[in-house]
Amino acid sequence: MDIDRRAFIQQSSLVAGSLMVNPMVSSSVKPLAKKRLALVGTGGRGNGFWGKSILENYRDHVEFVGLCDINPGRLEYAKTYIGADCKTFLNFDDMMKEAKPDTVIVTTVDATHHEFIIKALNYGSDVITEKPMTTDEIKCQQILDAEKKSGKKVTVGFNYRHNPHATKLKELLTNQRVGKITSVDFHWYLNVYHGADYFRRWHAFVNKGGSLWVHKATHHFDLLNWWLDSDPVEVMAFGQLDHYGKNNAFRGKTCRDCNHTKECKFYYDITKSKENVNLYVNNERHDGYYRDSCVFRSDIDIWDKMSAQIVYANGVTVNYSLTTYSPYEGWKIAFNGFNGRIDSWEDIPFQKADVDQANRHSAEMTQNKDEKPESFDEIFVMDNFSRQGETIYVPKYKGGHGGGDRRMHDLIFNNAKNENPYKIMAGTRDGAMSCLIGIAARKSIAMKRSVKISELTDIVPSVNRA
């Protein structure tokens, strides 16, 4: 659908005014006292999103007092890359005792999040953890118990909530634009570039990332929980490994030493990325982690196609799917209500042309400071018994995750007014409910039955979330 520039600017101004998602604190507001930050886990996500970007944008509000990782080479590179003037540690306990941070940022392998969250809480620090909060129900319960006992706070980094597109959907649903919601169809597509990347990294193993049901879909399940303002109560899931892993006729150890580079469409030349060479290749000797492992390794044990039905406490049913080898990357969602329907989508080629699929994800992850929207996302709303619907145009920003990254960071690190529109900041209950859907999905596949969320932890699902 095309609109002229004047109409787009008018729509953009109206939408931007109603979103309540750009809580940039005025320079006239007295800045908060500097927070002492420590980072554990200096991989790409920790270094860029939670390291360099934080220091560049919030230097007046925060300071890093410690960086920690088990890989000494990666740790030293991280210090330079982030630009942090602090001590580095190979042992987390040593860092906590010496650096005494106010807040610990956890960006380690997913399966170890609980270890550092709990230790940090016990040392008296608040915690910011990368999603997913954890990977199984036992660790989840341990985190919930530790936070309650410590009296400190855990924040889970669900940046997708802060994307203006996602927040506009939240606004429409909160205002019951199409009445009571009864069902949702939500389909997420990872393309053959980004989707394949999960299978060449540690994410390819359930015991590391909990599978994409947890590592990736936790984003999607959190959006659903937040949009619907209700807890999930039951999950029935299906999943298979059909495309990657042992399904291919040939394989190697890594792309660099493979004999099939000319015939393999998934060949990845890691040496073209200076950052990945400095961060990973140059430091493989320390821990044996290869960032360009073969996507067809026989021991890969996660699923590459997944579908689930989720029942919510408020009666909403959700049909969800995740595909990891699509020709294009994006998502589609539909909310069915008593009075109408809301449809929306992102980067679907036959609805938005000319998307660079090979570089789409890297562009999305870029922490771009340019907040000027150059395009828009669309939300289509149609009332029952109506002959035509309404298209809402939401400004699309260049910054990471459509501007969501910077907006979330502002609320965490530069929020003197303590703003929290639509309860957008996520805590342990949010982190638990999102990963518990994925955990229940794994169990559902294994046991060939539906799994109730109440089977997993002591959280009692509620209609209206706390």
Secondary structure in CASP SS format (residue, H / E / C, confidence):
PFRMAT SS
TARGET T0000
AUTHOR 0000-0000-0000
METHOD secondary structure of the structure
MODEL  1
M C 1.00
D C 1.00
I C 1.00
D C 1.00
R H 1.00
R H 1.00
A H 1.00
F H 1.00
I H 1.00
Q H 1.00
Q H 1.00
S H 1.00
S H 1.00
L H 1.00
V H 1.00
A H 1.00
G H 1.00
S H 1.00
L H 1.00
M C 1.00
V C 1.00
N C 1.00
P C 1.00
M C 1.00
V C 1.00
S C 1.00
S C 1.00
S C 1.00
V C 1.00
K C 1.00
P C 1.00
L C 1.00
A C 1.00
K C 1.00
K E 1.00
R E 1.00
L E 1.00
A E 1.00
L E 1.00
V E 1.00
G C 1.00
T C 1.00
G C 1.00
G H 1.00
R H 1.00
G H 1.00
N H 1.00
G H 1.00
F H 1.00
W H 1.00
G H 1.00
K H 1.00
S H 1.00
I H 1.00
L H 1.00
E H 1.00
N H 1.00
Y H 1.00
R C 1.00
D C 1.00
H C 1.00
V E 1.00
E E 1.00
F E 1.00
V E 1.00
G E 1.00
L E 1.00
C E 1.00
D C 1.00
I C 1.00
N C 1.00
P H 1.00
G H 1.00
R H 1.00
L H 1.00
E H 1.00
Y H 1.00
A H 1.00
K H 1.00
T H 1.00
Y H 1.00
I H 1.00
G C 1.00
A C 1.00
D C 1.00
C C 1.00
K E 1.00
T E 1.00
F E 1.00
L C 1.00
N C 1.00
F H 1.00
D H 1.00
D H 1.00
M H 1.00
M H 1.00
K H 1.00
E H 1.00
A H 1.00
K C 1.00
P C 1.00
D C 1.00
T E 1.00
V E 1.00
I E 1.00
V E 1.00
T C 1.00
T C 1.00
V C 1.00
D H 1.00
A H 1.00
T H 1.00
H H 1.00
H H 1.00
E H 1.00
F H 1.00
I H 1.00
I H 1.00
K H 1.00
A H 1.00
L H 1.00
N H 1.00
Y C 1.00
G C 1.00
S C 1.00
D E 1.00
V E 1.00
I E 1.00
T E 1.00
E C 1.00
K C 1.00
P C 1.00
M C 1.00
T C 1.00
T C 1.00
D C 1.00
E H 1.00
I H 1.00
K H 1.00
C H 1.00
Q H 1.00
Q H 1.00
I H 1.00
L H 1.00
D H 1.00
A H 1.00
E H 1.00
K H 1.00
K H 1.00
S H 1.00
G C 1.00
K C 1.00
K C 1.00
V E 1.00
T E 1.00
V E 1.00
G C 1.00
F C 1.00
N H 1.00
Y H 1.00
R H 1.00
H H 1.00
N C 1.00
P H 1.00
H H 1.00
A H 1.00
T H 1.00
K H 1.00
L H 1.00
K H 1.00
E H 1.00
L H 1.00
L H 1.00
T H 1.00
N C 1.00
Q C 1.00
R C 1.00
V C 1.00
G C 1.00
K C 1.00
I E 1.00
T E 1.00
S E 1.00
V E 1.00
D E 1.00
F E 1.00
H E 1.00
W E 1.00
Y E 1.00
L E 1.00
N E 1.00
V C 1.00
Y C 1.00
H H 1.00
G H 1.00
A H 1.00
D H 1.00
Y C 1.00
F C 1.00
R C 1.00
R C 1.00
W H 1.00
H H 1.00
A H 1.00
F C 1.00
V H 1.00
N H 1.00
K H 1.00
G H 1.00
G C 1.00
S C 1.00
L C 1.00
W C 1.00
V C 1.00
H C 1.00
K C 1.00
A H 1.00
T H 1.00
H H 1.00
H H 1.00
F H 1.00
D H 1.00
L H 1.00
L H 1.00
N H 1.00
W H 1.00
W H 1.00
L H 1.00
D C 1.00
S C 1.00
D C 1.00
P E 1.00
V E 1.00
E E 1.00
V E 1.00
M E 1.00
A E 1.00
F E 1.00
G E 1.00
Q E 1.00
L C 1.00
D C 1.00
H C 1.00
Y C 1.00
G H 1.00
K H 1.00
N H 1.00
N C 1.00
A C 1.00
F C 1.00
R C 1.00
G C 1.00
K C 1.00
T E 1.00
C C 1.00
R C 1.00
D C 1.00
C C 1.00
N C 1.00
H C 1.00
T C 1.00
K C 1.00
E C 1.00
C C 1.00
K C 1.00
F C 1.00
Y C 1.00
Y C 1.00
D C 1.00
I H 1.00
T H 1.00
K H 1.00
S C 1.00
K H 1.00
E H 1.00
N H 1.00
V H 1.00
N H 1.00
L H 1.00
Y C 1.00
V H 1.00
N H 1.00
N H 1.00
E H 1.00
R H 1.00
H H 1.00
D H 1.00
G C 1.00
Y C 1.00
Y C 1.00
R C 1.00
D C 1.00
S E 1.00
C C 1.00
V C 1.00
F C 1.00
R C 1.00
S C 1.00
D C 1.00
I C 1.00
D C 1.00
I C 1.00
W C 1.00
D C 1.00
K E 1.00
M E 1.00
S E 1.00
A E 1.00
Q E 1.00
I E 1.00
V E 1.00
Y E 1.00
A C 1.00
N C 1.00
G C 1.00
V C 1.00
T E 1.00
V E 1.00
N E 1.00
Y E 1.00
S E 1.00
L E 1.00
T E 1.00
T E 1.00
Y E 1.00
S E 1.00
P C 1.00
Y C 1.00
E C 1.00
G E 1.00
W E 1.00
K E 1.00
I E 1.00
A E 1.00
F E 1.00
N E 1.00
G E 1.00
F C 1.00
N C 1.00
G E 1.00
R E 1.00
I E 1.00
D E 1.00
S E 1.00
W E 1.00
E E 1.00
D C 1.00
I C 1.00
P C 1.00
F C 1.00
Q C 1.00
K C 1.00
A C 1.00
D C 1.00
V C 1.00
D C 1.00
Q C 1.00
A C 1.00
N C 1.00
R H 1.00
H H 1.00
S H 1.00
A H 1.00
E H 1.00
M H 1.00
T C 1.00
Q C 1.00
N C 1.00
K C 1.00
D C 1.00
E C 1.00
K C 1.00
P C 1.00
E C 1.00
S E 1.00
F E 1.00
D E 1.00
E E 1.00
I E 1.00
F E 1.00
V E 1.00
M E 1.00
D E 1.00
N C 1.00
F C 1.00
S C 1.00
R C 1.00
Q C 1.00
G C 1.00
E E 1.00
T E 1.00
I E 1.00
Y E 1.00
V E 1.00
P E 1.00
K E 1.00
Y C 1.00
K C 1.00
G C 1.00
G C 1.00
H C 1.00
G C 1.00
G C 1.00
G H 1.00
D H 1.00
R H 1.00
R H 1.00
M H 1.00
H H 1.00
D H 1.00
L H 1.00
I H 1.00
F H 1.00
N C 1.00
N C 1.00
A C 1.00
K C 1.00
N C 1.00
E C 1.00
N C 1.00
P H 1.00
Y H 1.00
K H 1.00
I C 1.00
M C 1.00
A E 1.00
G C 1.00
T H 1.00
R H 1.00
D H 1.00
G H 1.00
A H 1.00
M H 1.00
S H 1.00
C H 1.00
L H 1.00
I H 1.00
G H 1.00
I H 1.00
A H 1.00
A H 1.00
R H 1.00
K H 1.00
S H 1.00
I H 1.00
A H 1.00
M H 1.00
K C 1.00
R C 1.00
S C 1.00
V E 1.00
K E 1.00
I H 1.00
S H 1.00
E H 1.00
L C 1.00
T C 1.00
D C 1.00
I C 1.00
V C 1.00
P C 1.00
S C 1.00
V C 1.00
N C 1.00
R C 1.00
A C 1.00
END
